[in-house]
Amino acid sequence: MVNSGIGENTYAPKNVILGKEENPSLIDSLSDMDDIFLKTLDNLFAKSGISPQEIDILVVNVSLLSCVPSLTSQVINRYKMRPDIKAFNLSGMGCSASLVAIDLVKHLFKTQSNAFAIVISAEDLSAKWYCGKEQCMMLPNCIMRSGACSMLFTNNNAFKNRSILKLNCIVRIHYGSNDEAYNCGIEMEDNQGYQGFRLVLTKKLVKAVAQSLIMNMRILVPKMLPLREIIRYLIMVSFQKSKLKKSPSLITPNLKKGVEHFCIHPGGKGVIEGFGKSLGLNEYDLEPSRMTLHRFGNMGAGSIWFVLGYMEAKKRIKKGDRILMISFGAGLKCNSCVWEVIKDMEDSNVWADCLDKYPPNSLVNPFMEKFAWINDEIMSFVSLDDIRESLSLLIKASAC
């Protein structure tokens, strides 16, 4: 956990903070949802000047919570939205659900003109906090945190001057037909009956993720890059094949010819580094994802918008820029899209209270020196009760 790239200021569900994670209830989940995503709607309506009664389409994506009435129904009831609103509740779609929801809105806009749509992306950890002992199910506890984002979309040209982003293209790949990809992340119970999310990190998974990314890029790159760069790339590949007469080294197109900014899903330290190597990105390109992981952790589908928020708060994004978003989700899904910036983005947003501290001089966890010495040999004679007691003392000391 201390080597995960996550800092000490992330947010966990209330029941976990209060030590009630072993007996979660539906009330805990619903209360968590009220806190983390309904409040974003209050801010959205106030900031945009659009009333809840003007919304035509509502899409909520929370992967680990499916309740009756649905979360969309709860939103509609709270804000007393119109009876003819088109509501969609997406669950089980993983960290890539936000782009799935946006793609759904894109297609719905084809049948409804001058419409307003809201997409809410969040994750529920209250009832899914794992309390067992299997390592592959403990991993989500180390990287998953609470957070959400609400977005307003429209296809009404009258609001063009008020919009900040325009969707140029979106590509979705579902690699669930591959067994390794399908089994990489599954909600389940362990042998002791503890419920959680099993995340299996193996070489087969890395291969499946890479393959899904390649399939996505094959479709996205021709839509994103100028013709000159595509021709240059094809010439380089052909020249290398003809000269070497053997399996050539990997040549990647220069994505920076098509976009200026990269929103990489902060799913974990390894995910960010892997994307950086695969796409030829430098530290400046990866900084927003690294800082989001450090400050907020992996918040599921809403995480990618915190990455965009970092670039906006740092005043990196100017009118005419293009932004590439890429995210993975259980299943396995690889989704991407390209946005065009309509006007300068300079909102301090959720980063306002900590922006001056980022990027920090070091991302090394302050507990690294204290706890990094724990290895498999030592763990063989350190009991779970001893570790819990040590953490309990640490929490009490922090409270004092």
Secondary structure, DSSP 4 states (H G I P E B T S, - for coil): -TTSS--S-----HHHHTT-TTS--HHHHHHHHIIIIIHHHHHHHHHH---GGG--EEEEEETT---SS-HHHHHHHHHT--TT-EEEEE-S-GGGHHHHHHHHHHHHHTTSSS-EEEEEEE---TTT---S--HHHHHHHHHB---EEEEEEE--GGGTTT-SEEEEEEEEEE-TTSHHHHTTEEEEE-TTS-EEEEE---HHHHHHHHHHHHHHHHHHHHHHS-HHHHHHHHHHHHHHHHHH-SPPPP----GGGT-SEEEE--S-HHHHHHHHHHHT--HHHHHHHHHHHHHH-B-GGGHHHHHHHHHHHTT---TT-EEEEEEEETTTEEEEEEEEESS-----GGGTTTGGG-S-S----TTHHHHTT--HHHHTTS-HHHHHHHHHHHHHHHH-
